[in-house]
Amino acid sequence: MRTGLAAIAALLLVPSAAMAIDYPSPKDPGKLPPRPNGQEATLHVCKKPRCFHSIQEAVNASRGGDTIKVANGKYKEGVQVKNKGRRGLRIIGNKKNPGKVLLNGKSLKGAKAQNAFFVNDVDDVTIRGFKAKNYKANGFFLTNVTGYLLKNLIAQHTGRYGAYAFNSKGGTMAKSEAYEMSDSGFYVGQTPPQSKPKRTFLKNLKSHTNVLGYSGTNMRYVTIQDSQFWNNGIGIVPNALDSEDFAPPEFNVIKDNEIFWNNFNYYLGAPFPVTGDETQTGVFPFPVGLGILLFGGRDTLIEGNKIYGNYAAGFAMIDQLALEQEDARTVDRNTIQGNEFGLGGMDLNGRDIAYDGSGSDNCFGDNGDTQNNLPADNSELVACPFSGANGVNTDARNEMIQISVDKDREAHWIKHPHADKAGYTPLEHYGG
Amino acid sequence: MGVRAFAGIAVAATVATAALPAQADDPPPRKVVRIYDNFYSPDEMKVNRDTVVVWKWPNDFGDVHDVKLKEKPKGAKRFHSDPASVGYKFKRKLTVSGKYHIVCTLHEEMEMDITVRKRR
């Protein structure tokens, strides 16, 4: 969602006209191979003579419901799964130790260098037990699918996104880790509205050392739970943008996560490429130092999260001022309750809650003793349930905008010492 | 190289020069479209038939984009690039005159038009 946040400053911009489009059928899905006995098969990828010697060869030979077992080893390929007939295909590496089945994009050229796995228009594909490294676009990328399982995966330095599901309905990302992404570790975007929604679950994820831990442009029916987001520029960002269809984000749940130390100022150095010429596109950069940011969106439940050590704010919410689709700009009917801020005083956020009062029916319930909120008089923290316009506090709004657009990403930080956490080291400035 | 061979080359060169405007071996004209976040540059172009259009992704930094032919003149073949972020290019020779509408399926605001003229 690179072009997005910026959109706060995009008060100054005039967005170009959007146009609804259809979404792609597979470019060249090819024909499925014949199945001799009509049974689902297990295909093996390994170095032995009877095995397929690449994952792509096995995929090309597969049909729906087949299982491809991939032996430990290093693979230099970008795997593409196309053709609807491969529905239910399972591609399994090493579930207990994904790092032993490494797809490395380094030295690959062309399309193969872009995505470790790319699934287009094939439903219910499972990918488990792989590590992807050094790709240019994405680690694990799915578009136009209904249902998927991404589990036991590691994505390191795979371009923009670690695991990315676009224009898809339902699915699960679980027990996976993503780091060193120039956008977000995990991303679910442009979820089509559905009369009988299929939820997407993201759980037991670890996302760190990215621009964003999680980003979801126009996401809906997504539950993010039991996961950790730390050492990113921002931890979690549901957002409304014109660049993708189906704004705004809605009906999402963010619960029982640990969201801490998201103060990675990658602008001063990062293990991934950092933004192009912002002046060329009129795009402004993301702020740094936020735990959760709701940038537009409605009917979101944010509950039971531990949010601490984020220097700008633990939780922030503001409408999407520049969205072309005017009826999707506001933040409405969002509930923020039962969260714990500041780790019991041991690891404070710069501000616990920053909310300018935009939108309506937003409420805050039982979030413990919050401190240094914006606005300082807590006038916007209305108790749940609440209905009606929340009422904009102009000073708070202006301050939030200033935090977002200031070229000095640390100018508005309020720093506090972090609590020790075994196995974790805070990252503010990259030195590696 | 003997005299006859040289003469043969000279004749061939003369013929080739005379036929230059319509020679089949001429490389087709090329036009480059740059891919940025989130737009094609240029987003409108007019080219002669048989022009090769090359879409080039940036080398350093960019979001994930693709190139899909959404609307086409009758008889033109559909195309759709892979999704890519940086260091990639995709090309197609446009052999049928008419209007082509190109979109990025990942960013609905990103689109371009190409008008292919009959070569004079």
Interface residues (C-beta under 8 A of the other chain):
Chain A: R2 T3 P15 S16 A17 A18 M19 A20 I21 D22 Y23 P24 K27 Q80 G110 A111 A113 Q114 N115 F118 K136 A137 N138 F141 T143 G159 R160 Y161 Y164 F166 N167 S182 D183 D242 S243 E244 D245 P273 V274 T275 G276 Q280 T281 V283
Chain B: Y36 D37 N38 F39 P58 D60 F61 G62 D63 V64 D66 K68 K70 F79 H80 S81 D82 P83 A84 S85 V86 G87 Y88 V103 T105 L106 H107 E108 E109 M110 E111
